[in-house]
Amino acid sequence: MIEFCDKVGCGNLVVHGINPVFDDNDFTLDDVREMNIRFYASLIPALLKSNVTVCLENLPVGRNRGMDKLEGICCDPQDAAELIDTLNGMAGREVFGLCLDSGHLNLIRRDPRRICFFFDLKYKEVTTTSSLLN
């Protein structure tokens, strides 16, 4: 897919991370973070041969071990920024960014103003989805 995006001039590719359903297993957020580092790191060789940026998305998943929200990979702004910085450090250049899904922010009740300020230039894509929460 990275090669295809490069050929057609699509500079940003949103790639959802690994988010196992926590209620069905014993994974912690740290476990999921490590899984995602390995997964996204496997994309680095193809990314370095292209002009494509892979965008990680804030994906809510489910509750587990005392979590009070539907937290998942890249839902916490500090964790997401650190993950993106770690991956870009592994690549040696900026090949990862963030796709912010506003509907997902609503699901986990995060303030978009705080998130937007925190990420500064890491944003590559913003998507709007409908989440009906009052």
N, C-alpha and C positions, 0 to 999 in steps of 0.2 A: 504494500500500500504506500509506503514511503516513496519508493521509486516511481510509482504511478503519479502521486501528488507532485513530485518534482517535475516529471515530464509535462504535466498539464498546467504547471505554474501555480499550484495550490501551496502557498507558503506555510499554512498552519493546519495541522492534523490533530483533531481531538482524539485521544486514545484513553479510554476509561481504564482505570487501574483495577487491580484485583481487590475485590471487597467480598470476602466470604460472608455468608449469613451467620452472624455471631451466635444466634440462638441455637444453631445446630452443631457447634463445635467449641473448642477451647481456645480459639485464637484471640489474642489481645491486639490492641491497636499497634503495639510495638512489633508483634509478629507480622501483621498486615503491612506495616511500613517496610520491613525487611523483604517481604515477598515482592513488594512493588519496586524496591530498589533493584532487586535482581531482574525483574521483568523489564523495567524501563532501561536498565543498563544494557540489556541484550539488544536494544534498538540503536545504541550509539554507533556501531560500525556503519549501519545504513544511513543514519542521519549525517554522519561526517562526510559522506559521499554526495550529499544533497544540499539543497537550499530550503529544507523543510524544518519547521519547528514542531515538535510534539507538545501538545498542550494537555496537561493533566487537568482533570475536572474535580470540583468539590462534590463528592458523591456520598450522600447519606446512605446508611445501610440498615442498622438495627441496634437494638440494645443488648448489652452484655456486661457482666461483671460490674454492676453499679453505675453504668453509664445512664445519664438522665436524658439524653437526647439521641437522635438517630445519627450519631457521629460516624464518620468514615474517613477514607483517605482524602487529604487536602481540605477537610472541613474546618480545621483549626488554622487560622492564618499564619501563625508562627511555624507550625509544623509543615504546612504547605510550602512556605518560603524556604525553610531549611531543606526540605526534600528537593525542591527545584534547584537550589544552590548546590546541594550535594551531587545531583545528577549532572549539572553543568560543569562542576569541578571534575567529575570523572571523565567527561567528554573533552574537556580542555577548551571549550567555547560554548556560547549560548545556543543550545539546541532544544532546550525545554522551557516551557512557559506555562501559564495558567489560563484555562478557560473557566470563567466564573459563571456559574448557572444561578441566576437570581431566584428561580423557583426552589432550588435546593437550599439556598440561604433561608428562604421562608420556612421550609420544612424543619430546619434545625434552629429556627428563630435566632439567626445571627443578624446583626446590624450591618447592612451593606455599606454604610458610610465608614465604619471602622475597618471593614475588610478592604475597601478601595484605597483608603489612606495607607494601610499597612503594606500592600503589595507594590505600590508605586509603579515601576516599569516592568514588572513581571507579567502583566496582563498581555495576552495576545488575542484572546477572543472573549466575548461576553455573549451568553445565550440567555434568553428569557423563556421560562417555562411557566405554566400555570400551576399554582399550588393553592388550593382553597383552604386556607387556615384563617380563622378569625382570632 
